Amino acid sequence: MPLSAGEIAAGVRARELRAVDVVAAALERIDRADPELCAFVEVWHEEALRRAGEVDALLDGRSGNVPRTSGADGSGHLRRASEAPDGSGDVPRGSATARLGGVPRTSDAETSGDAPRTSGAEGSGSVADRLMEGGSLPLAGVPVAVKGRHGMRAAGPLLAAGGVVVGATSVPGPGTPWQTWGLGARGRTVNPWRADRTPGGSSAGSAVAVAAGLVPLATGSDGAGSVRIPAAWCGVVGLKTTAGRLPSADRTGLAVPGVLARSASDAAGWWQVVTGEPEPVLPPLPVTAVWSPDLGFAGPDPEPVALARATVERLVAAGVVRLVRPRAPLRLMDPGPAWLALRTPGADLAEAHRVRAENDRRLAGLFDDAELLLTPTAPTAPHGHEGPGDRYSTSLTWAFNLSGHPALSLPAGFGEDGCPAGLHLVAPHGREALLLAVAREAEARIGS
């Protein structure tokens, strides 16, 4: 397995790894794998290596010594500064290509324009200021991908924490009303588990880049499921934040920032950096939860339901969650028409507001009885590149863009087609720390 973001940052801070070598290895993996994956629209080689060099220089200056050189072995794999170049001390590695073999259009997919670049002086100054204030660098030398060509606009906290942005990931292109796909610089983005299937979207390239081991962390945005669906279909962790918790340019308030990561620990690290909150603390276990296969309206396929339910049973057996029966069965109103109305300029929003208020009331009642709501993340397995047909891939996720609740997709095994599925965890407003703590405990007790 490739190193996690936490492992990379710890190694760089300890000067066992050099940020330049970590980033160079990531760029090598991208150059080798992306012609087939098509996860990136732009890769910023020179800028990334320069930024990594700035991180190294600042850490070297603080430590007062220059470490021995670590490096990549020519295949994108790292060795630590203290390890022999003969490969006997190789860091754990993973294949850059992993196992190669519908969301309605929303404004959270950035599809055009040049990538705004933060100047080197500004970026390194933020890192230097953090070090001068006695901070560590929680993302020191960590290669990060940003969603779309405008993704750098929200990357300031990641840069200040020592992260190094290596490129912009693919989002859907023009010409389709559905967004569970991506268009990279070299063509359609493919699912790293099956190239004939879509990775989901609209954070398509971010999910693929993380799942394929190209980077440990990638940003996303979620307007109807655009982080959670690709996380489920690519087998990674995807967090959607509470509406209004972090800045968003979406006029409707439906699209919010999020992150895709290989582990809940790395997602928690992103959350700490962008919010300044402390490390999520695990609540008393087991956490009470309500299971719903369909939210009362969605009609999902049997297989994703069975995979998600099996993961729930493992969490119950491991003592992570305890299923409870709510006082009233959860039956939400279908949020689709309300969501679409909110996205349509000039639409009559009276009915949309009524649906939102009623679903908010029902969810408030559920969270009076339990700490979490558990569902499948997506109603179907990943579809082919021709599209989802008449199925809404968002049917289990967009209710929580309408309600504003935070939610997280956790890997939930594989279907008969060889593609991953996800378990969807939803928490009360502002309880991202609960989601992340439970997800971390789930990984520790039952694996990912």
FIVO-142082 format. One record per residue (C-alpha): residue number from 0; x, y, z. Coordinates in Angstrom, 3 decimals, padded with zeros to 6 digits, always signed. Layout:
N
{NUM; {X; Y; Z}}
...
// end
This chain:
448
{0; {+000.000; +000.000; +000.000}}
{1; {+001.198; +003.561; -000.677}}
{2; {+002.011; +005.729; +002.314}}
{3; {-000.907; +007.595; +003.865}}
{4; {-000.976; +011.373; +004.107}}
{5; {-000.305; +011.072; +007.828}}
{6; {+002.696; +008.796; +007.273}}
{7; {+004.142; +011.085; +004.603}}
{8; {+003.776; +014.195; +006.762}}
{9; {+005.308; +012.488; +009.792}}
{10; {+008.262; +011.279; +007.709}}
{11; {+008.847; +014.690; +006.152}}
{12; {+008.617; +016.493; +009.507}}
{13; {+011.094; +014.012; +011.016}}
{14; {+013.326; +014.534; +007.928}}
{15; {+013.203; +010.811; +007.183}}
{16; {+011.577; +011.737; +003.863}}
{17; {+012.114; +014.786; +001.711}}
{18; {+009.076; +016.548; +000.309}}
{19; {+010.744; +016.890; -003.093}}
{20; {+011.200; +013.119; -003.352}}
{21; {+007.660; +012.387; -002.171}}
{22; {+006.206; +014.777; -004.743}}
{23; {+008.515; +013.567; -007.511}}
{24; {+007.369; +010.003; -006.853}}
{25; {+003.719; +011.081; -007.046}}
{26; {+004.354; +012.886; -010.325}}
{27; {+006.043; +009.763; -011.727}}
{28; {+003.008; +007.679; -010.782}}
{29; {+000.675; +010.185; -012.427}}
{30; {+002.763; +010.318; -015.616}}
{31; {+002.762; +006.543; -015.825}}
{32; {-000.874; +005.849; -014.969}}
{33; {-002.865; +008.826; -016.178}}
{34; {-002.760; +008.041; -019.907}}
{35; {-005.070; +005.146; -019.061}}
{36; {-006.958; +006.543; -016.055}}
{37; {-007.519; +010.093; -017.410}}
{38; {-007.905; +011.407; -013.869}}
{39; {-006.181; +014.775; -014.411}}
{40; {-006.884; +017.778; -016.601}}
{41; {-003.587; +019.431; -015.672}}
{42; {-000.451; +018.288; -013.858}}
{43; {+001.759; +021.034; -012.442}}
{44; {+005.203; +019.419; -012.363}}
{45; {+007.446; +022.453; -011.981}}
{46; {+005.177; +024.280; -009.554}}
{47; {+004.738; +021.198; -007.351}}
{48; {+008.460; +020.452; -007.183}}
{49; {+009.219; +024.082; -006.380}}
{50; {+006.696; +024.116; -003.558}}
{51; {+008.022; +020.837; -002.201}}
{52; {+011.503; +022.328; -002.216}}
{53; {+010.232; +025.276; -000.185}}
{54; {+008.772; +022.905; +002.420}}
{55; {+012.093; +021.060; +002.651}}
{56; {+014.071; +024.292; +002.954}}
{57; {+011.870; +025.600; +005.736}}
{58; {+012.003; +022.349; +007.694}}
{59; {+015.758; +022.053; +007.168}}
{60; {+016.160; +025.599; +008.463}}
{61; {+014.126; +024.884; +011.560}}
{62; {+015.944; +021.628; +012.332}}
{63; {+019.358; +023.184; +011.683}}
{64; {+020.612; +020.231; +009.669}}
{65; {+020.335; +018.783; +006.202}}
{66; {+019.132; +015.175; +006.023}}
{67; {+020.545; +012.526; +003.797}}
{68; {+018.806; +012.319; +000.464}}
{69; {+015.794; +010.093; +000.128}}
{70; {+014.437; +009.437; -003.311}}
{71; {+012.279; +007.620; -005.778}}
{72; {+013.564; +004.404; -007.265}}
{73; {+012.581; +005.314; -010.821}}
{74; {+009.143; +003.703; -010.638}}
{75; {+007.428; +006.243; -008.433}}
{76; {+008.156; +004.405; -005.183}}
{77; {+009.879; +006.077; -002.271}}
{78; {+012.716; +005.110; -000.020}}
{79; {+013.431; +006.923; +003.228}}
{80; {+016.549; +008.958; +003.802}}
{81; {+017.802; +006.322; +006.234}}
{82; {+017.262; +003.401; +003.875}}
{83; {+019.711; +001.688; +001.589}}
{84; {+019.352; +002.340; -002.175}}
{85; {+019.375; -001.388; -002.875}}
{86; {+015.639; -001.621; -002.157}}
{87; {+016.005; -003.564; +001.090}}
{88; {+014.252; -000.823; +003.026}}
{89; {+011.519; +000.143; +000.581}}
{90; {+008.509; +001.964; +001.917}}
{91; {+005.264; -000.023; +001.379}}
{92; {+004.141; +000.535; -002.151}}
{93; {+001.098; +000.080; -004.317}}
{94; {+000.370; -000.099; -007.988}}
{95; {-000.219; +003.301; -009.548}}
{96; {-002.821; +001.810; -011.823}}
{97; {-004.553; -000.205; -009.081}}
{98; {-006.706; -002.830; -010.782}}
{99; {-007.324; -001.335; -014.190}}
{100; {-009.081; -003.585; -016.236}}
{101; {-026.036; +009.500; -012.819}}
{102; {-025.739; +012.710; -011.198}}
{103; {-027.798; +015.632; -012.625}}
{104; {-025.706; +018.586; -013.807}}
{105; {-024.754; +020.875; -010.917}}
{106; {-022.677; +024.015; -010.632}}
{107; {-020.110; +022.365; -008.341}}
{108; {-018.240; +020.847; -011.314}}
{109; {-015.514; +023.221; -012.398}}
{110; {-015.001; +022.706; -016.097}}
{111; {-013.245; +025.695; -017.563}}
{112; {-010.663; +028.390; -017.028}}
{113; {-007.008; +028.453; -016.167}}
{114; {-005.820; +027.172; -012.830}}
{115; {-005.269; +030.081; -010.464}}
{116; {-001.736; +029.761; -009.142}}
{117; {-000.755; +031.007; -005.729}}
{118; {+002.621; +032.693; -005.926}}
{119; {+005.560; +030.938; -004.394}}
{120; {+006.173; +033.784; -001.991}}
{121; {+002.600; +033.690; -000.716}}
{122; {+002.527; +029.934; -000.376}}
{123; {+005.897; +029.606; +001.343}}
{124; {+005.158; +032.607; +003.540}}
{125; {+002.071; +030.885; +004.922}}
{126; {+004.099; +027.777; +005.704}}
{127; {+006.876; +029.862; +007.242}}
{128; {+004.393; +031.784; +009.369}}
{129; {+002.948; +028.538; +010.669}}
{130; {+006.411; +027.276; +011.609}}
{131; {+007.361; +030.560; +013.253}}
{132; {+004.212; +030.373; +015.350}}
{133; {+005.355; +027.005; +016.681}}
{134; {+003.037; +024.908; +014.521}}
{135; {+003.990; +021.559; +013.042}}
{136; {+002.950; +021.074; +009.434}}
{137; {+000.149; +018.505; +009.460}}
{138; {+000.384; +017.989; +005.680}}
{139; {+004.143; +018.456; +005.284}}
{140; {+005.110; +017.311; +001.797}}
{141; {+001.793; +015.542; +001.147}}
{142; {+000.877; +015.448; -002.575}}
{143; {-002.675; +016.742; -002.962}}
{144; {-004.916; +016.914; -006.036}}
{145; {-007.622; +019.562; -006.373}}
{146; {-010.946; +019.199; -008.110}}
{147; {-011.077; +020.970; -011.446}}
{148; {-009.049; +023.850; -012.810}}
{149; {-010.426; +026.248; -010.205}}
{150; {-009.636; +023.970; -007.276}}
{151; {-006.658; +026.062; -006.135}}
{152; {-009.062; +028.758; -004.971}}
{153; {-009.886; +026.737; -001.856}}
{154; {-006.440; +025.208; -001.341}}
{155; {-004.968; +027.921; +000.891}}
{156; {-005.285; +026.013; +004.191}}
{157; {-003.748; +022.906; +002.609}}
{158; {-000.772; +024.885; +001.298}}
{159; {-000.275; +026.601; +004.648}}
{160; {-000.225; +023.175; +006.304}}
{161; {+002.653; +022.085; +004.057}}
{162; {+000.620; +020.277; +001.410}}
{163; {+001.796; +020.336; -002.207}}
{164; {-000.815; +020.532; -004.973}}
{165; {+000.293; +018.404; -007.943}}
{166; {-002.567; +019.014; -010.353}}
{167; {-006.228; +019.508; -011.164}}
{168; {-008.498; +016.481; -011.477}}
{169; {-011.182; +015.749; -014.019}}
{170; {-014.827; +016.745; -013.782}}
{171; {-017.658; +016.107; -016.250}}
{172; {-017.411; +017.735; -019.631}}
{173; {-020.231; +019.293; -021.650}}
{174; {-022.990; +017.451; -023.408}}
{175; {-024.705; +015.320; -020.766}}
{176; {-027.426; +016.093; -018.222}}
{177; {-025.826; +013.576; -015.819}}
{178; {-022.558; +014.065; -013.977}}
{179; {-021.353; +010.647; -012.838}}
{180; {-018.318; +010.818; -015.113}}
{181; {-015.200; +012.850; -015.766}}
{182; {-013.268; +014.188; -018.749}}
{183; {-009.500; +014.237; -018.298}}
{184; {-006.862; +015.726; -020.550}}
{185; {-006.560; +012.421; -022.421}}
{186; {-010.196; +011.311; -022.515}}
{187; {-012.954; +009.948; -020.322}}
{188; {-011.961; +009.122; -016.768}}
{189; {-012.197; +005.397; -016.064}}
{190; {-012.999; +003.518; -012.892}}
{191; {-009.686; +002.101; -011.589}}
{192; {-011.373; -001.224; -010.835}}
{193; {-012.984; -001.620; -014.276}}
{194; {-012.058; +000.607; -017.167}}
{195; {-015.417; +000.037; -018.867}}
{196; {-017.225; +001.623; -015.909}}
{197; {-017.482; +005.211; -014.756}}
{198; {-015.883; +006.288; -011.464}}
{199; {-018.895; +008.430; -010.584}}
{200; {-018.820; +012.178; -010.291}}
{201; {-018.664; +014.993; -010.396}}
{202; {-015.463; +014.603; -008.310}}
{203; {-014.474; +011.862; -010.735}}
{204; {-010.747; +012.442; -011.144}}
{205; {-010.239; +013.108; -007.441}}
{206; {-011.726; +009.726; -006.531}}
{207; {-009.673; +007.915; -009.171}}
{208; {-006.427; +009.658; -008.218}}
{209; {-006.871; +008.557; -004.609}}
{210; {-008.120; +005.050; -005.370}}
{211; {-005.249; +004.372; -007.778}}
{212; {-002.637; +005.519; -005.265}}
{213; {-001.540; +008.550; -007.283}}
{214; {-002.122; +010.884; -004.319}}
{215; {-003.346; +010.149; -000.785}}
{216; {-005.730; +013.092; -000.629}}
{217; {-007.882; +015.033; -003.106}}
{218; {-010.437; +017.781; -002.743}}
{219; {-013.992; +017.554; -004.007}}
{220; {-017.316; +019.322; -003.866}}
{221; {-020.700; +017.745; -003.322}}
{222; {-023.925; +019.231; -004.653}}
{223; {-026.005; +016.043; -004.906}}
{224; {-023.563; +013.251; -004.077}}
{225; {-020.550; +014.389; -006.075}}
{226; {-018.035; +013.338; -003.405}}
{227; {-019.869; +010.373; -001.894}}
{228; {-020.881; +008.539; -005.077}}
{229; {-017.391; +008.447; -006.639}}
{230; {-015.974; +007.541; -003.226}}
{231; {-018.317; +004.537; -003.104}}
{232; {-017.713; +003.448; -006.702}}
{233; {-013.925; +003.775; -006.382}}
{234; {-013.623; +002.246; -002.907}}
{235; {-012.330; +005.240; -000.924}}
{236; {-013.563; +007.485; +001.878}}
{237; {-015.573; +010.552; +000.875}}
{238; {-016.751; +013.286; +003.267}}
{239; {-019.444; +015.887; +002.512}}
{240; {-019.495; +018.726; +005.020}}
{241; {-022.415; +020.461; +006.705}}
{242; {-023.992; +023.177; +004.564}}
{243; {-022.550; +026.552; +005.523}}
{244; {-019.690; +025.093; +007.565}}
{245; {-017.046; +025.925; +004.936}}
{246; {-017.100; +028.582; +002.193}}
{247; {-018.921; +027.656; -001.026}}
{248; {-019.648; +029.681; -004.148}}
{249; {-022.898; +027.829; -004.852}}
{250; {-025.776; +030.295; -004.756}}
{251; {-028.280; +027.578; -003.812}}
{252; {-026.319; +026.302; -000.823}}
{253; {-026.628; +022.723; -002.094}}
{254; {-022.967; +022.261; -003.071}}
{255; {-020.418; +022.128; -000.266}}
{256; {-016.709; +021.280; -000.001}}
{257; {-015.536; +017.766; +000.709}}
{258; {-012.562; +015.456; +000.511}}
{259; {-011.636; +012.046; -000.872}}
{260; {-009.009; +009.995; +000.942}}
{261; {-007.730; +006.448; +001.192}}
{262; {-008.491; +006.357; +004.913}}
{263; {-010.727; +008.023; +007.458}}
{264; {-007.582; +009.135; +009.306}}
{265; {-006.431; +011.113; +006.276}}
{266; {-009.919; +012.583; +005.819}}
{267; {-009.827; +013.608; +009.485}}
{268; {-006.463; +015.263; +008.889}}
{269; {-007.985; +017.316; +006.064}}
{270; {-010.875; +018.303; +008.339}}
{271; {-008.509; +019.485; +011.074}}
{272; {-006.544; +021.585; +008.596}}
{273; {-009.524; +023.315; +006.944}}
{274; {-011.424; +023.962; +010.198}}
{275; {-008.727; +024.269; +012.857}}
{276; {-010.628; +021.775; +014.984}}
{277; {-008.791; +019.231; +017.171}}
{278; {-008.512; +015.585; +016.225}}
{279; {-011.960; +013.930; +016.280}}
{280; {-012.544; +012.150; +019.593}}
{281; {-014.306; +008.808; +019.568}}
{282; {-017.616; +008.943; +021.436}}
{283; {-018.680; +006.138; +023.765}}
{284; {-019.272; +002.957; +021.793}}
{285; {-021.421; +001.577; +020.400}}
{286; {-022.905; +004.591; +018.623}}
{287; {-026.649; +004.341; +018.117}}
{288; {-027.735; +004.173; +014.485}}
{289; {-030.810; +003.684; +012.326}}
{290; {-030.563; +001.597; +009.153}}
{291; {-032.623; +002.537; +006.106}}
{292; {-032.139; +000.722; +002.785}}
{293; {-034.119; +003.264; +000.756}}
{294; {-035.046; +006.349; +002.857}}
{295; {-038.648; +005.395; +002.160}}
{296; {-038.659; +006.256; -001.555}}
{297; {-035.425; +005.435; -003.442}}
{298; {-035.855; +001.885; -004.817}}
{299; {-032.176; +000.785; -004.840}}
{300; {-030.928; -002.420; -006.441}}
{301; {-030.581; -005.447; -004.125}}
{302; {-026.785; -005.783; -004.381}}
{303; {-025.686; -002.358; -003.048}}
{304; {-028.246; -002.736; -000.272}}
{305; {-026.902; -006.170; +000.652}}
{306; {-023.278; -004.983; +000.630}}
{307; {-024.039; -001.954; +002.794}}
{308; {-026.153; -004.018; +005.198}}
{309; {-023.394; -006.624; +005.523}}
{310; {-020.964; -003.868; +006.482}}
{311; {-023.445; -002.597; +009.073}}
{312; {-023.678; -006.091; +010.576}}
{313; {-019.882; -006.215; +010.836}}
{314; {-019.893; -002.857; +012.603}}
{315; {-022.528; -004.128; +015.001}}
{316; {-020.547; -007.306; +015.702}}
{317; {-017.399; -005.225; +016.285}}
{318; {-019.178; -003.018; +018.794}}
{319; {-018.910; +000.166; +016.729}}
{320; {-022.649; +000.784; +016.244}}
{321; {-025.864; -000.428; +017.809}}
{322; {-028.959; -000.451; +015.650}}
{323; {-032.063; +001.091; +017.177}}
{324; {-035.617; +001.331; +015.955}}
{325; {-036.857; +004.912; +015.600}}
{326; {-040.213; +005.864; +017.095}}
{327; {-041.510; +006.429; +013.567}}
{328; {-040.148; +004.648; +010.467}}
{329; {-038.045; +006.971; +008.330}}
{330; {-039.913; +007.845; +005.155}}
{331; {-038.547; +010.974; +003.547}}
{332; {-040.298; +012.767; +000.738}}
{333; {-038.470; +012.349; -002.572}}
{334; {-036.112; +015.352; -002.629}}
{335; {-035.485; +015.193; -006.376}}
{336; {-038.133; +017.673; -007.589}}
{337; {-037.229; +020.121; -004.816}}
{338; {-033.518; +019.851; -005.610}}
{339; {-034.143; +020.431; -009.308}}
{340; {-036.392; +023.417; -008.596}}
{341; {-033.710; +025.037; -006.460}}
{342; {-031.295; +024.647; -009.373}}
{343; {-033.704; +026.168; -011.901}}
{344; {-033.619; +029.978; -012.165}}
{345; {-037.086; +031.459; -011.921}}
{346; {-038.757; +028.268; -010.675}}
{347; {-041.616; +028.420; -008.171}}
{348; {-039.925; +027.286; -004.959}}
{349; {-042.970; +026.994; -002.699}}
{350; {-043.187; +023.213; -003.064}}
{351; {-039.407; +022.842; -002.734}}
{352; {-039.468; +024.713; +000.563}}
{353; {-042.357; +022.572; +001.773}}
{354; {-040.492; +019.340; +000.960}}
{355; {-037.321; +020.627; +002.608}}
{356; {-039.177; +021.642; +005.777}}
{357; {-040.998; +018.316; +006.031}}
{358; {-037.863; +016.243; +005.479}}
{359; {-036.006; +018.405; +008.000}}
{360; {-038.748; +017.657; +010.536}}
{361; {-038.561; +013.910; +009.913}}
{362; {-034.763; +013.856; +010.128}}
{363; {-034.811; +015.873; +013.337}}
{364; {-037.092; +013.224; +014.823}}
{365; {-034.745; +010.461; +013.728}}
{366; {-031.709; +012.175; +015.236}}
{367; {-033.605; +012.538; +018.503}}
{368; {-033.542; +008.723; +018.634}}
{369; {-030.115; +007.917; +017.172}}
{370; {-026.697; +009.442; +016.510}}
{371; {-026.318; +008.168; +012.942}}
{372; {-028.388; +007.241; +009.907}}
{373; {-026.976; +004.423; +007.738}}
{374; {-027.918; +003.727; +004.101}}
{375; {-026.253; +002.430; +000.941}}
{376; {-024.334; +005.289; -000.720}}
{377; {-025.575; +004.656; -004.260}}
{378; {-028.656; +002.775; -005.474}}
{379; {-026.761; +000.934; -008.221}}
{380; {-023.347; -000.404; -009.128}}
{381; {-021.175; +001.866; -011.317}}
{382; {-022.725; +002.259; -014.749}}
{383; {-020.940; +002.185; -018.081}}
{384; {-019.641; +005.211; -019.932}}
{385; {-022.854; +005.465; -021.930}}
{386; {-024.644; +006.808; -018.837}}
{387; {-027.014; +005.759; -016.065}}
{388; {-030.142; +005.543; -018.178}}
{389; {-033.246; +006.770; -016.376}}
{390; {-031.892; +006.012; -012.880}}
{391; {-030.797; +008.810; -010.587}}
{392; {-027.505; +007.768; -009.023}}
{393; {-028.167; +010.519; -006.465}}
{394; {-031.355; +009.064; -005.032}}
{395; {-029.750; +008.182; -001.677}}
{396; {-027.472; +011.202; -001.365}}
{397; {-029.159; +014.404; -002.535}}
{398; {-031.644; +014.433; +000.335}}
{399; {-028.749; +015.517; +002.545}}
{400; {-027.672; +018.315; +000.234}}
{401; {-031.229; +019.578; +000.577}}
{402; {-031.171; +019.170; +004.372}}
{403; {-027.540; +020.238; +004.801}}
{404; {-026.488; +017.283; +006.959}}
{405; {-022.876; +016.055; +006.881}}
{406; {-022.367; +012.606; +005.413}}
{407; {-019.565; +010.172; +004.683}}
{408; {-019.176; +007.196; +002.352}}
{409; {-017.177; +004.272; +003.720}}
{410; {-016.035; +001.340; +001.546}}
{411; {-018.472; -001.587; +001.796}}
{412; {-016.961; -004.412; -000.222}}
{413; {-017.318; -005.364; -003.853}}
{414; {-020.162; -006.408; -006.107}}
{415; {-020.205; -009.299; -008.534}}
{416; {-018.946; -006.952; -011.263}}
{417; {-015.725; -006.384; -009.297}}
{418; {-016.550; -002.755; -008.479}}
{419; {-016.704; -001.283; -004.971}}
{420; {-019.807; -000.184; -003.088}}
{421; {-020.253; +002.195; -000.186}}
{422; {-021.961; +002.521; +003.182}}
{423; {-023.423; +006.001; +003.705}}
{424; {-023.198; +007.520; +007.203}}
{425; {-025.259; +010.647; +007.954}}
{426; {-024.939; +012.674; +011.160}}
{427; {-026.682; +015.679; +012.735}}
{428; {-025.633; +019.129; +011.540}}
{429; {-022.104; +020.049; +012.546}}
{430; {-021.144; +016.511; +013.597}}
{431; {-018.386; +015.804; +011.058}}
{432; {-016.134; +014.817; +013.957}}
{433; {-018.584; +012.031; +014.860}}
{434; {-018.594; +010.698; +011.292}}
{435; {-014.805; +010.723; +011.106}}
{436; {-014.300; +009.153; +014.517}}
{437; {-016.744; +006.334; +013.756}}
{438; {-015.184; +005.784; +010.324}}
{439; {-011.703; +005.574; +011.847}}
{440; {-012.893; +003.063; +014.416}}
{441; {-014.621; +001.057; +011.699}}
{442; {-011.365; +000.851; +009.731}}
{443; {-009.465; -000.194; +012.868}}
{444; {-011.928; -002.924; +013.841}}
{445; {-013.175; -004.362; +010.563}}
{446; {-010.705; -003.049; +007.962}}
{447; {-011.490; -001.071; +004.848}}
// end
